[in-house]
Structures are given as C-alpha cells and as structure tokens.
Amino acid sequence: MNRFLSLGLSLVCTIGLLASLSGCGETEGPAEKAGKAVDQAAENTTESVDEAMESSKETMENVAKETGEALEEAGEKTESMAEDATKP
C-alpha cells in the first residue's frame, strides 16, 4: 500500500510540475509588457541624452574657438592701438 501511495504522490507532483511549466508560454502578461515599455523608454532616453551631449560638446567647442579668435583679434588691436599711442 505504501508503494502505491508513494507512486500516486510522485505522479501527482509530476503532473502538477508539468501543469505549472505549461503556463510559461509565449504570451506576455501586462507586467511583462509594461517592463518592455519601460526598457524601451529608458533606451530612447539614453539615446536622446547622448545626442544632446554630443550636440552640446560641438557647440561648446565652436564657442571656445570663436572666443579664442575674438580674444586674439582684440589683443592684436590693443597692440596696434598701443603702438599708435606711443608714436610721436
């Protein structure tokens, strides 16, 4: 009798395990869909931030270059004015 009970219990456990595993199919639940949407949003945000940072970097480099050129030109004009002021 114990043998049949053991066999029956093993059979019930096996069927229960198979039934629970069959529930893990291809269909997505709402939580999984929401998780994927959050992942996609995070990826899009990261890409947008990277693009904005690259654009800001280029703008800052251009501004630095233009500022350097303006300072150089101002320095040259100042030298020229100083030379003109010291001429008799």
Biopython code that builds the backbone (N, CA, C, O; Angstrom):
import numpy as np
from Bio.PDB.StructureBuilder import StructureBuilder

atoms = [
    (1, "MET", "N", (0.803, -1.189, 0.000)),
    (1, "MET", "CA", (0.000, 0.000, 0.000)),
    (1, "MET", "C", (0.853, 1.263, 0.000)),
    (1, "MET", "O", (0.539, 2.237, -0.684)),
    (2, "ASN", "N", (1.919, 1.236, 0.763)),
    (2, "ASN", "CA", (2.814, 2.389, 0.799)),
    (2, "ASN", "C", (3.434, 2.656, -0.559)),
    (2, "ASN", "O", (3.680, 3.798, -0.946)),
    (3, "ARG", "N", (3.674, 1.589, -1.255)),
    (3, "ARG", "CA", (4.271, 1.742, -2.576)),
    (3, "ARG", "C", (3.327, 2.472, -3.525)),
    (3, "ARG", "O", (3.751, 3.339, -4.290)),
    (4, "PHE", "N", (2.033, 2.112, -3.470)),
    (4, "PHE", "CA", (1.044, 2.775, -4.322)),
    (4, "PHE", "C", (0.847, 4.241, -3.920)),
    (4, "PHE", "O", (0.663, 5.113, -4.769)),
    (5, "LEU", "N", (0.890, 4.485, -2.630)),
    (5, "LEU", "CA", (0.749, 5.850, -2.139)),
    (5, "LEU", "C", (1.925, 6.709, -2.605)),
    (5, "LEU", "O", (1.751, 7.846, -3.044)),
    (6, "SER", "N", (3.108, 6.145, -2.499)),
    (6, "SER", "CA", (4.318, 6.835, -2.952)),
    (6, "SER", "C", (4.278, 7.098, -4.453)),
    (6, "SER", "O", (4.610, 8.193, -4.908)),
    (7, "LEU", "N", (3.879, 6.113, -5.199)),
    (7, "LEU", "CA", (3.767, 6.250, -6.645)),
    (7, "LEU", "C", (2.709, 7.274, -7.011)),
    (7, "LEU", "O", (2.919, 8.079, -7.918)),
    (8, "GLY", "N", (1.586, 7.259, -6.330)),
    (8, "GLY", "CA", (0.499, 8.213, -6.584)),
    (8, "GLY", "C", (0.934, 9.642, -6.269)),
    (8, "GLY", "O", (0.653, 10.566, -7.032)),
    (9, "LEU", "N", (1.621, 9.814, -5.141)),
    (9, "LEU", "CA", (2.100, 11.125, -4.755)),
    (9, "LEU", "C", (3.127, 11.636, -5.759)),
    (9, "LEU", "O", (3.104, 12.814, -6.115)),
    (10, "SER", "N", (4.018, 10.782, -6.218)),
    (10, "SER", "CA", (5.007, 11.167, -7.228)),
    (10, "SER", "C", (4.325, 11.560, -8.531)),
    (10, "SER", "O", (4.728, 12.519, -9.189)),
    (11, "LEU", "N", (3.294, 10.813, -8.896)),
    (11, "LEU", "CA", (2.552, 11.092, -10.118)),
    (11, "LEU", "C", (1.836, 12.436, -10.014)),
    (11, "LEU", "O", (1.854, 13.213, -10.969)),
    (12, "VAL", "N", (1.211, 12.724, -8.885)),
    (12, "VAL", "CA", (0.519, 13.990, -8.682)),
    (12, "VAL", "C", (1.514, 15.151, -8.727)),
    (12, "VAL", "O", (1.234, 16.183, -9.337)),
    (13, "CYS", "N", (2.667, 14.988, -8.088)),
    (13, "CYS", "CA", (3.695, 16.039, -8.102)),
    (13, "CYS", "C", (4.210, 16.277, -9.515)),
    (13, "CYS", "O", (4.404, 17.424, -9.917)),
    (14, "THR", "N", (4.429, 15.226, -10.257)),
    (14, "THR", "CA", (4.916, 15.342, -11.626)),
    (14, "THR", "C", (3.887, 16.051, -12.504)),
    (14, "THR", "O", (4.246, 16.928, -13.290)),
    (15, "ILE", "N", (2.632, 15.688, -12.380)),
    (15, "ILE", "CA", (1.576, 16.329, -13.168)),
    (15, "ILE", "C", (1.455, 17.801, -12.786)),
    (15, "ILE", "O", (1.282, 18.659, -13.652)),
    (16, "GLY", "N", (1.545, 18.091, -11.483)),
    (16, "GLY", "CA", (1.491, 19.483, -11.033)),
    (16, "GLY", "C", (2.642, 20.305, -11.590)),
    (16, "GLY", "O", (2.450, 21.445, -12.013)),
    (17, "LEU", "N", (3.828, 19.734, -11.591)),
    (17, "LEU", "CA", (5.001, 20.422, -12.135)),
    (17, "LEU", "C", (4.835, 20.671, -13.623)),
    (17, "LEU", "O", (5.115, 21.770, -14.102)),
    (18, "LEU", "N", (4.388, 19.677, -14.350)),
    (18, "LEU", "CA", (4.179, 19.843, -15.790)),
    (18, "LEU", "C", (3.098, 20.880, -16.082)),
    (18, "LEU", "O", (3.224, 21.656, -17.028)),
    (19, "ALA", "N", (2.050, 20.897, -15.287)),
    (19, "ALA", "CA", (0.973, 21.865, -15.486)),
    (19, "ALA", "C", (1.478, 23.284, -15.221)),
    (19, "ALA", "O", (1.118, 24.216, -15.939)),
    (20, "SER", "N", (2.309, 23.447, -14.193)),
    (20, "SER", "CA", (2.811, 24.790, -13.891)),
    (20, "SER", "C", (3.783, 25.265, -14.959)),
    (20, "SER", "O", (3.818, 26.454, -15.277)),
    (21, "LEU", "N", (4.567, 24.359, -15.513)),
    (21, "LEU", "CA", (5.507, 24.734, -16.569)),
    (21, "LEU", "C", (4.802, 25.036, -17.882)),
    (21, "LEU", "O", (5.290, 25.837, -18.679)),
    (22, "SER", "N", (3.667, 24.408, -18.110)),
    (22, "SER", "CA", (2.949, 24.666, -19.361)),
    (22, "SER", "C", (2.352, 26.069, -19.368)),
    (22, "SER", "O", (2.015, 26.586, -20.433)),
    (23, "GLY", "N", (2.215, 26.687, -18.209)),
    (23, "GLY", "CA", (1.715, 28.058, -18.131)),
    (23, "GLY", "C", (2.735, 29.079, -18.598)),
    (23, "GLY", "O", (2.375, 30.226, -18.860)),
    (24, "CYS", "N", (3.990, 28.694, -18.709)),
    (24, "CYS", "CA", (5.049, 29.617, -19.136)),
    (24, "CYS", "C", (5.175, 29.584, -20.648)),
    (24, "CYS", "O", (6.174, 29.108, -21.188)),
    (25, "GLY", "N", (4.173, 30.084, -21.318)),
    (25, "GLY", "CA", (4.169, 30.051, -22.777)),
    (25, "GLY", "C", (4.698, 31.326, -23.380)),
    (25, "GLY", "O", (5.427, 32.079, -22.735)),
    (26, "GLU", "N", (4.328, 31.563, -24.611)),
    (26, "GLU", "CA", (4.795, 32.702, -25.389)),
    (26, "GLU", "C", (4.034, 33.987, -25.067)),
    (26, "GLU", "O", (4.511, 35.084, -25.360)),
    (27, "THR", "N", (2.852, 33.852, -24.466)),
    (27, "THR", "CA", (2.046, 35.048, -24.227)),
    (27, "THR", "C", (2.653, 35.895, -23.115)),
    (27, "THR", "O", (3.200, 35.382, -22.139)),
    (28, "GLU", "N", (2.536, 37.210, -23.296)),
    (28, "GLU", "CA", (3.064, 38.149, -22.319)),
    (28, "GLU", "C", (1.925, 38.662, -21.456)),
    (28, "GLU", "O", (0.820, 38.910, -21.938)),
    (29, "GLY", "N", (2.209, 38.811, -20.206)),
    (29, "GLY", "CA", (1.237, 39.415, -19.310)),
    (29, "GLY", "C", (1.418, 40.923, -19.288)),
    (29, "GLY", "O", (2.357, 41.447, -19.887)),
    (30, "PRO", "N", (0.534, 41.615, -18.608)),
    (30, "PRO", "CA", (0.620, 43.074, -18.560)),
    (30, "PRO", "C", (1.905, 43.573, -17.906)),
    (30, "PRO", "O", (2.451, 44.594, -18.323)),
    (31, "ALA", "N", (2.386, 42.877, -16.905)),
    (31, "ALA", "CA", (3.624, 43.312, -16.242)),
    (31, "ALA", "C", (4.817, 43.189, -17.181)),
    (31, "ALA", "O", (5.686, 44.061, -17.210)),
    (32, "GLU", "N", (4.854, 42.104, -17.947)),
    (32, "GLU", "CA", (5.968, 41.930, -18.889)),
    (32, "GLU", "C", (5.904, 42.974, -20.005)),
    (32, "GLU", "O", (6.938, 43.488, -20.433)),
    (33, "LYS", "N", (4.708, 43.287, -20.471)),
    (33, "LYS", "CA", (4.550, 44.333, -21.496)),
    (33, "LYS", "C", (4.986, 45.685, -20.945)),
    (33, "LYS", "O", (5.671, 46.453, -21.620)),
    (34, "ALA", "N", (4.583, 45.963, -19.715)),
    (34, "ALA", "CA", (4.970, 47.231, -19.094)),
    (34, "ALA", "C", (6.484, 47.291, -18.902)),
    (34, "ALA", "O", (7.096, 48.337, -19.115)),
    (35, "GLY", "N", (7.086, 46.180, -18.503)),
    (35, "GLY", "CA", (8.538, 46.127, -18.334)),
    (35, "GLY", "C", (9.268, 46.397, -19.633)),
    (35, "GLY", "O", (10.269, 47.115, -19.655)),
    (36, "LYS", "N", (8.771, 45.826, -20.709)),
    (36, "LYS", "CA", (9.388, 46.063, -22.016)),
    (36, "LYS", "C", (9.234, 47.524, -22.438)),
    (36, "LYS", "O", (10.144, 48.105, -23.030)),
    (37, "ALA", "N", (8.077, 48.111, -22.130)),
    (37, "ALA", "CA", (7.863, 49.524, -22.470)),
    (37, "ALA", "C", (8.818, 50.414, -21.683)),
    (37, "ALA", "O", (9.354, 51.385, -22.216)),
    (38, "VAL", "N", (9.027, 50.077, -20.418)),
    (38, "VAL", "CA", (9.959, 50.852, -19.588)),
    (38, "VAL", "C", (11.382, 50.707, -20.130)),
    (38, "VAL", "O", (12.117, 51.692, -20.208)),
    (39, "ASP", "N", (11.769, 49.501, -20.499)),
    (39, "ASP", "CA", (13.095, 49.279, -21.073)),
    (39, "ASP", "C", (13.282, 50.093, -22.356)),
    (39, "ASP", "O", (14.332, 50.701, -22.561)),
    (40, "GLN", "N", (12.275, 50.103, -23.205)),
    (40, "GLN", "CA", (12.354, 50.845, -24.464)),
    (40, "GLN", "C", (12.449, 52.347, -24.191)),
    (40, "GLN", "O", (13.220, 53.053, -24.842)),
    (41, "ALA", "N", (11.672, 52.826, -23.240)),
    (41, "ALA", "CA", (11.712, 54.247, -22.891)),
    (41, "ALA", "C", (13.083, 54.631, -22.353)),
    (41, "ALA", "O", (13.604, 55.697, -22.683)),
    (42, "ALA", "N", (13.666, 53.774, -21.532)),
    (42, "ALA", "CA", (14.993, 54.048, -20.983)),
    (42, "ALA", "C", (16.035, 54.087, -22.096)),
    (42, "ALA", "O", (16.926, 54.937, -22.090)),
    (43, "GLU", "N", (15.922, 53.182, -23.033)),
    (43, "GLU", "CA", (16.866, 53.146, -24.161)),
    (43, "GLU", "C", (16.728, 54.411, -25.018)),
    (43, "GLU", "O", (17.726, 55.006, -25.424)),
    (44, "ASN", "N", (15.488, 54.809, -25.284)),
    (44, "ASN", "CA", (15.250, 56.031, -26.077)),
    (44, "ASN", "C", (15.786, 57.259, -25.356)),
    (44, "ASN", "O", (16.371, 58.147, -25.977)),
    (45, "THR", "N", (15.583, 57.306, -24.041)),
    (45, "THR", "CA", (16.073, 58.435, -23.256)),
    (45, "THR", "C", (17.593, 58.490, -23.293)),
    (45, "THR", "O", (18.174, 59.564, -23.446)),
    (46, "THR", "N", (18.231, 57.347, -23.155)),
    (46, "THR", "CA", (19.689, 57.292, -23.194)),
    (46, "THR", "C", (20.212, 57.790, -24.535)),
    (46, "THR", "O", (21.178, 58.551, -24.586)),
    (47, "GLU", "N", (19.576, 57.362, -25.615)),
    (47, "GLU", "CA", (19.990, 57.811, -26.945)),
    (47, "GLU", "C", (19.805, 59.319, -27.092)),
    (47, "GLU", "O", (20.666, 59.997, -27.654)),
    (48, "SER", "N", (18.688, 59.847, -26.590)),
    (48, "SER", "CA", (18.429, 61.287, -26.684)),
    (48, "SER", "C", (19.456, 62.082, -25.887)),
    (48, "SER", "O", (19.942, 63.117, -26.342)),
    (49, "VAL", "N", (19.780, 61.591, -24.698)),
    (49, "VAL", "CA", (20.767, 62.277, -23.859)),
    (49, "VAL", "C", (22.131, 62.248, -24.536)),
    (49, "VAL", "O", (22.844, 63.251, -24.535)),
    (50, "ASP", "N", (22.500, 61.111, -25.110)),
    (50, "ASP", "CA", (23.785, 61.013, -25.800)),
    (50, "ASP", "C", (23.857, 61.997, -26.973)),
    (50, "ASP", "O", (24.880, 62.652, -27.176)),
    (51, "GLU", "N", (22.775, 62.096, -27.737)),
    (51, "GLU", "CA", (22.739, 63.029, -28.866)),
    (51, "GLU", "C", (22.834, 64.471, -28.382)),
    (51, "GLU", "O", (23.548, 65.285, -28.970)),
    (52, "ALA", "N", (22.112, 64.784, -27.309)),
    (52, "ALA", "CA", (22.148, 66.142, -26.769)),
    (52, "ALA", "C", (23.542, 66.482, -26.247)),
    (52, "ALA", "O", (24.020, 67.600, -26.437)),
    (53, "MET", "N", (24.188, 65.535, -25.599)),
    (53, "MET", "CA", (25.538, 65.774, -25.092)),
    (53, "MET", "C", (26.521, 66.004, -26.228)),
    (53, "MET", "O", (27.384, 66.878, -26.132)),
    (54, "GLU", "N", (26.405, 65.243, -27.287)),
    (54, "GLU", "CA", (27.290, 65.405, -28.444)),
    (54, "GLU", "C", (27.068, 66.773, -29.090)),
    (54, "GLU", "O", (28.024, 67.454, -29.461)),
    (55, "SER", "N", (25.808, 67.165, -29.219)),
    (55, "SER", "CA", (25.491, 68.469, -29.800)),
    (55, "SER", "C", (26.036, 69.591, -28.916)),
    (55, "SER", "O", (26.593, 70.565, -29.422)),
    (56, "SER", "N", (25.878, 69.457, -27.603)),
    (56, "SER", "CA", (26.393, 70.467, -26.675)),
    (56, "SER", "C", (27.905, 70.548, -26.750)),
    (56, "SER", "O", (28.480, 71.636, -26.698)),
    (57, "LYS", "N", (28.541, 69.409, -26.871)),
    (57, "LYS", "CA", (30.006, 69.377, -26.963)),
    (57, "LYS", "C", (30.469, 70.139, -28.205)),
    (57, "LYS", "O", (31.390, 70.953, -28.136)),
    (58, "GLU", "N", (29.828, 69.869, -29.333)),
    (58, "GLU", "CA", (30.197, 70.545, -30.577)),
    (58, "GLU", "C", (29.958, 72.059, -30.464)),
    (58, "GLU", "O", (30.781, 72.857, -30.913)),
    (59, "THR", "N", (28.836, 72.439, -29.866)),
    (59, "THR", "CA", (28.537, 73.859, -29.702)),
    (59, "THR", "C", (29.572, 74.530, -28.814)),
    (59, "THR", "O", (30.047, 75.623, -29.124)),
    (60, "MET", "N", (29.921, 73.882, -27.716)),
    (60, "MET", "CA", (30.914, 74.454, -26.801)),
    (60, "MET", "C", (32.283, 74.575, -27.472)),
    (60, "MET", "O", (32.993, 75.558, -27.261)),
    (61, "GLU", "N", (32.650, 73.588, -28.273)),
    (61, "GLU", "CA", (33.923, 73.664, -28.990)),
    (61, "GLU", "C", (33.924, 74.837, -29.968)),
    (61, "GLU", "O", (34.918, 75.554, -30.086)),
    (62, "ASN", "N", (32.797, 75.031, -30.671)),
    (62, "ASN", "CA", (32.694, 76.157, -31.615)),
    (62, "ASN", "C", (32.761, 77.498, -30.886)),
    (62, "ASN", "O", (33.431, 78.427, -31.338)),
    (63, "VAL", "N", (32.064, 77.590, -29.758)),
    (63, "VAL", "CA", (32.081, 78.834, -28.993)),
    (63, "VAL", "C", (33.492, 79.111, -28.474)),
    (63, "VAL", "O", (33.952, 80.253, -28.512)),
    (64, "ALA", "N", (34.172, 78.088, -27.994)),
    (64, "ALA", "CA", (35.541, 78.261, -27.488)),
    (64, "ALA", "C", (36.471, 78.727, -28.610)),
    (64, "ALA", "O", (37.317, 79.598, -28.406)),
    (65, "LYS", "N", (36.306, 78.148, -29.773)),
    (65, "LYS", "CA", (37.139, 78.538, -30.915)),
    (65, "LYS", "C", (36.873, 79.995, -31.290)),
    (65, "LYS", "O", (37.808, 80.771, -31.486)),
    (66, "GLU", "N", (35.595, 80.362, -31.387)),
    (66, "GLU", "CA", (35.239, 81.737, -31.745)),
    (66, "GLU", "C", (35.712, 82.726, -30.677)),
    (66, "GLU", "O", (36.170, 83.819, -31.010)),
    (67, "THR", "N", (35.607, 82.356, -29.411)),
    (67, "THR", "CA", (36.067, 83.227, -28.326)),
    (67, "THR", "C", (37.570, 83.409, -28.396)),
    (67, "THR", "O", (38.074, 84.517, -28.210)),
    (68, "GLY", "N", (38.287, 82.330, -28.663)),
    (68, "GLY", "CA", (39.742, 82.422, -28.809)),
    (68, "GLY", "C", (40.135, 83.335, -29.946)),
    (68, "GLY", "O", (41.050, 84.148, -29.817)),
    (69, "GLU", "N", (39.439, 83.199, -31.060)),
    (69, "GLU", "CA", (39.728, 84.057, -32.213)),
    (69, "GLU", "C", (39.428, 85.521, -31.887)),
    (69, "GLU", "O", (40.193, 86.410, -32.260)),
    (70, "ALA", "N", (38.311, 85.773, -31.189)),
    (70, "ALA", "CA", (37.953, 87.152, -30.833)),
    (70, "ALA", "C", (38.972, 87.735, -29.863)),
    (70, "ALA", "O", (39.331, 88.906, -29.975)),
    (71, "LEU", "N", (39.442, 86.929, -28.909)),
    (71, "LEU", "CA", (40.457, 87.412, -27.971)),
    (71, "LEU", "C", (41.774, 87.717, -28.678)),
    (71, "LEU", "O", (42.444, 88.705, -28.376)),
    (72, "GLU", "N", (42.124, 86.866, -29.609)),
    (72, "GLU", "CA", (43.356, 87.095, -30.372)),
    (72, "GLU", "C", (43.251, 88.392, -31.172)),
    (72, "GLU", "O", (44.191, 89.186, -31.205)),
    (73, "GLU", "N", (42.115, 88.599, -31.810)),
    (73, "GLU", "CA", (41.902, 89.818, -32.590)),
    (73, "GLU", "C", (41.913, 91.052, -31.679)),
    (73, "GLU", "O", (42.483, 92.082, -32.039)),
    (74, "ALA", "N", (41.290, 90.952, -30.511)),
    (74, "ALA", "CA", (41.277, 92.070, -29.563)),
    (74, "ALA", "C", (42.692, 92.381, -29.086)),
    (74, "ALA", "O", (43.057, 93.545, -28.923)),
    (75, "GLY", "N", (43.486, 91.335, -28.863)),
    (75, "GLY", "CA", (44.870, 91.527, -28.447)),
    (75, "GLY", "C", (45.677, 92.239, -29.516)),
    (75, "GLY", "O", (46.470, 93.130, -29.212)),
    (76, "GLU", "N", (45.477, 91.848, -30.771)),
    (76, "GLU", "CA", (46.183, 92.490, -31.882)),
    (76, "GLU", "C", (45.784, 93.966, -32.001)),
    (76, "GLU", "O", (46.632, 94.829, -32.228)),
    (77, "LYS", "N", (44.483, 94.246, -31.846)),
    (77, "LYS", "CA", (44.022, 95.636, -31.927)),
    (77, "LYS", "C", (44.587, 96.460, -30.769)),
    (77, "LYS", "O", (44.951, 97.623, -30.945)),
    (78, "THR", "N", (44.657, 95.853, -29.593)),
    (78, "THR", "CA", (45.210, 96.557, -28.431)),
    (78, "THR", "C", (46.682, 96.884, -28.658)),
    (78, "THR", "O", (47.125, 97.986, -28.335)),
    (79, "GLU", "N", (47.438, 95.950, -29.205)),
    (79, "GLU", "CA", (48.849, 96.193, -29.512)),
    (79, "GLU", "C", (48.987, 97.322, -30.526)),
    (79, "GLU", "O", (49.837, 98.201, -30.387)),
    (80, "SER", "N", (48.130, 97.281, -31.553)),
    (80, "SER", "CA", (48.177, 98.308, -32.590)),
    (80, "SER", "C", (47.852, 99.681, -32.003)),
    (80, "SER", "O", (48.490, 100.677, -32.343)),
    (81, "MET", "N", (46.867, 99.722, -31.131)),
    (81, "MET", "CA", (46.499, 100.999, -30.502)),
    (81, "MET", "C", (47.616, 101.505, -29.598)),
    (81, "MET", "O", (47.879, 102.706, -29.533)),
    (82, "ALA", "N", (48.269, 100.580, -28.904)),
    (82, "ALA", "CA", (49.381, 100.980, -28.018)),
    (82, "ALA", "C", (50.537, 101.518, -28.845)),
    (82, "ALA", "O", (51.160, 102.509, -28.463)),
    (83, "GLU", "N", (50.830, 100.885, -29.962)),
    (83, "GLU", "CA", (51.904, 101.361, -30.845)),
    (83, "GLU", "C", (51.568, 102.741, -31.401)),
    (83, "GLU", "O", (52.432, 103.616, -31.462)),
    (84, "ASP", "N", (50.305, 102.935, -31.807)),
    (84, "ASP", "CA", (49.879, 104.223, -32.351)),
    (84, "ASP", "C", (49.966, 105.320, -31.269)),
    (84, "ASP", "O", (50.302, 106.468, -31.560)),
    (85, "ALA", "N", (49.664, 104.950, -30.048)),
    (85, "ALA", "CA", (49.659, 105.941, -28.980)),
    (85, "ALA", "C", (51.082, 106.363, -28.609)),
    (85, "ALA", "O", (51.278, 107.475, -28.118)),
    (86, "THR", "N", (52.059, 105.517, -28.827)),
    (86, "THR", "CA", (53.440, 105.851, -28.469)),
    (86, "THR", "C", (54.182, 106.527, -29.603)),
    (86, "THR", "O", (55.307, 106.982, -29.396)),
    (87, "LYS", "N", (53.617, 106.612, -30.770)),
    (87, "LYS", "CA", (54.262, 107.289, -31.904)),
    (87, "LYS", "C", (54.162, 108.796, -31.685)),
    (87, "LYS", "O", (53.140, 109.301, -31.219)),
    (88, "PRO", "N", (55.262, 109.524, -32.034)),
    (88, "PRO", "CA", (55.231, 110.981, -31.847)),
    (88, "PRO", "C", (54.338, 111.705, -32.792)),
    (88, "PRO", "O", (54.233, 112.930, -32.727)),
]
sb = StructureBuilder()
sb.init_structure("model")
sb.init_model(0)
sb.init_chain("A")
sb.init_seg("    ")
for serial, (resi, resn, name, xyz) in enumerate(atoms, 1):
    if name == "N":
        sb.init_residue(resn, " ", resi, " ")
    sb.init_atom(name, np.array(xyz, "f"), 0.0, 1.0, " ", f" {name:<3s}", serial, name[0])
structure = sb.get_structure()
